[in-house]
Every structure is written in structure tokens, then in C-alpha cells.
Amino acid sequence: MKLLSSLSLFLAAVTLIVHAEDKAQPTTKTPAVETKTSKVVKTDEEWRKELTPEQYRVTRTAGTERPFGEAYEKFNAEGEGTYYCVCCGAELFTSHEKFHSGCGWPSFYDSSKAKGVQERVDDSGGMHRIEVTCKRCDAHLGHVFEGEGFNTPTNRRFCINAAALKFVGAKDAKPELKELGQAKKDAAAIRKADEEKLK
Ligand SMILES: [Zn+2]
């Protein structure tokens, strides 16, 4: 009898432990879902095909164009309109935020309301700067500087390479957003094939 009660006590303990472990386990595995479906991802080769060598160097390798160059002169002559990403067509700046800073590169005191511009810390070259990129395709656009004393509403200067911008006048049709790119499609196809295998 004594042995039997010890056994049931032991079994009860085991049951308790098993249940405790059950609770500790995650219920269901969440599948890896692509949330940023609108992000443009292309291979180096694809970008090279679509862009001029200067556009490619600036936007895809974080290059800087020569100040006071031809593209800058053109930028200064442009009137009312919108500036789009030369790589993917996302809206980045408008002529309303454009101002003359005299630095030799296109200057804006703010990005457009479309919020297509993202900022990130850039500690390259022994300098601490804020890099400005396109939110949709990660194209390098330039840098943003603060507190330089320019008489603008934000006291910020988005110092942007003209080669990264596509200007469209106020009366012209805006460019179409470019598609996601082969690299993105390949990644999606591989993921789908993997999911099929798991079924
Ligand atoms: Zn872009």
C-alpha cells in the first residue's frame, strides 16, 4: 500500500512537470512573413543596367558628385516641382524645401511630406555624419547637417547629390514607381518553394 501511494505521488509530480513544460513551449511557430513588400531590392547588375555610371556610383556605392557640377547647375535652374529617387521613383523632396546654401550641392531644409527619405548614422571616413537614403530602395542620396545657422524653418541642410534625383515640373506627370527587381522576385520564389517543401 505504501509503495502504491508513493507511486501515485511520483506520477502526480511527473504530470505536474510535464504540464509546466507544456506551458513553457511557444504555442505556434509564426511563419516568416515579408512585411516590407514594397522595398525595392535589385542586384548590382540590375542597377548598373538601369542607371548611368555616375548615378550608379553615387546611389549604389555611396559616392559624392563633384560640387558645382553640371547637374547642380541644372538643379539651380529648375522651378517648381518634385524630386524623385532616380533609382526607384519614390518622392523625396519638393522645390518648396529647396534653398540656396552655396555649398555646391542641391540643398533642402526638409524632406517632402511623402516621407520617402530615411536618415542613419554614418561613421565612415573618421567622421560622424547622418547619411540620407531612399526609404524604398536604400539609394544613397547625401547627408543632412544641423545647426549651421541657415535662415530656414528647420535649421537643417539636406546636402543631396543631384545625380540621385529626378526632377519633375509641377505641371508634368510624376514618374512611375519602379518594380521590385529580379533579386527580390528570386528571394520570394525561393521562400515559396521552401514553404511548399514543408507542406
Ligand atoms: Zn529609391
Residues whose N, C-alpha, C, O or C-beta is under 5 A from the ligand:
A	BS01	ZN	C85 C87 C88 G89 A90 C134 R136 C137 A139
